């Protein structure tokens, strides 16, 4: 009987490292500015990963979106992986004219990813992609496929 108890204890101790790997360990690697962003737009979300690749930071929310941040901790890509981007994030982070366009076209509930660089914002919707040129404030949206 005592031998069975020892084996059980050893099995539990062997499994302990796997059970203790939770998102608290991942959160420890997240820079403060990125953590603030995630907590603001994806509150109480467990994280699956946070990795630095070159000067970029890649954060994956468990069973949810992935976010990429540049060296200055500004987002450059948010991909919903099947989830839409929160409307409050769109309101706060997109240029007002682009947000207004998404509102006017009833597209706010269809945004699955957003990307930006120094010249362009790109918004992926259910059936099309919308681009916004920062310098000219021009919005381009091809017609959705038939």
C-alpha positions, 0 to 999 in steps of 0.5 A: 500500500505504501508503495502505491502511495509513493508511486502516486506522489511521484506521478503527481510531482512529475505532472506538476511542471505541466500543471503550473505552466499558466498564463501568469508565466507568460504575463511576466514576459509582457512589456508594461505598455503592451500589457496595458493595451491588452488589458484595456481591449481584451480584459481578463484574457489568458495569454498563450504566448509572448515572444520577441522576434527581432524588434517586434513583440508577438502576443497570442491570447489563448484561443483568441487573437494574436497581436504584433507590436513594434519596438516602440510597443505600438501595435502593427497587426491584430488578427482575430483568428475567427473573432472580430476586433472589439469595436472600442479598439477600432474606435480608439485606434483607427483614424476617425475617417476610417472608423466613420467609413466602417460605421457607414458601411455597417462593417464594424461587426465584420472586422477580423484583422487590422494592420498598420505601417507608416503609410497605410491602415489595412482592415480585413473584413468578412469578404473584402479588405479596406485600405486607408492611405495615411498621407491622403486620407484616401479609403479604398475598398474593392467590391466584395466577390459575388 
